[in-house]
Amino acid sequence: MSISRTTPLRVAVLASGRGSNLQALIDAIEAGQVQARIVAVISNKKEAVALERARKHGIKDLFVDPKPFAGRPDSREAYDRSLLEVLQQHETELVLLAGYMKIVTTVLVNAYANRMMNIHPSLLPAFPGLEVQKKAIDWGCKLAGCTVHFVTEGVDEGPIIIQAAVPILDADTPEALAARILVQEHKIYPRAVQLFAEGRLGVDGRRVFIDSAKPDGEVIVSAV
Ligand code: GRF
């Protein structure tokens, strides 16, 4: 299937922490490198630095408190239903998870199929989950990196859009490696958003094509 969008693309960012990927996207938009508008930054953490970053740039920041939903058997789905309402109120076309430390449920995944991206600091499918820079070093990998992928139900499992590789140095610590990977994250996430904004991404099963054709030559992507 091909994905094409309006201009400027209406993007919402879900973030729980420091928001450096959010900042990279804001900077790329302000520099004219990405044709998108961030319609809201939403967090499950009131103190998230990402919310402050949004405020500084005149972007709507929203804290959606998970507490009222806690204890219900469907607490995660109920929370996501309230997020979905907010996303729809803002006419969100693309959702970006950027350090969002909550597993999204099918409520959001289905509503934003092929319209929700995540960034992960490993070369997926190696090392999904947490503390992945340490895991890559401990495994003895020579390359680490980061992945932007569409979000599906399985954590860190969706179709891969862009990856960037970073060498692992003998003297690397998880922190040093994470910092070098982050530099690449800040490049590939805005790039993926721009490709989406330009309608240049096509999804065929697990494979994401950029301006490309399937092996049989059938063009599955067209620019807007
Ligand atoms: C990044 O390393 C990202 O890959 C991972 O969480 C971290 C978020 O960092 N999903 P930041 O909040 O964008 O600075």
Boltz pocket constraint, residues with backbone or C-beta under 6 A from the ligand:
constraints:
  - pocket:
      binder: B
      contacts: [[A, 15], [A, 17], [A, 18], [A, 19], [A, 20], [A, 21], [A, 22], [A, 97], [A, 98], [A, 99], [A, 100], [A, 119], [A, 120], [A, 121], [A, 146], [A, 182], [A, 185]]
      max_distance: 6.0
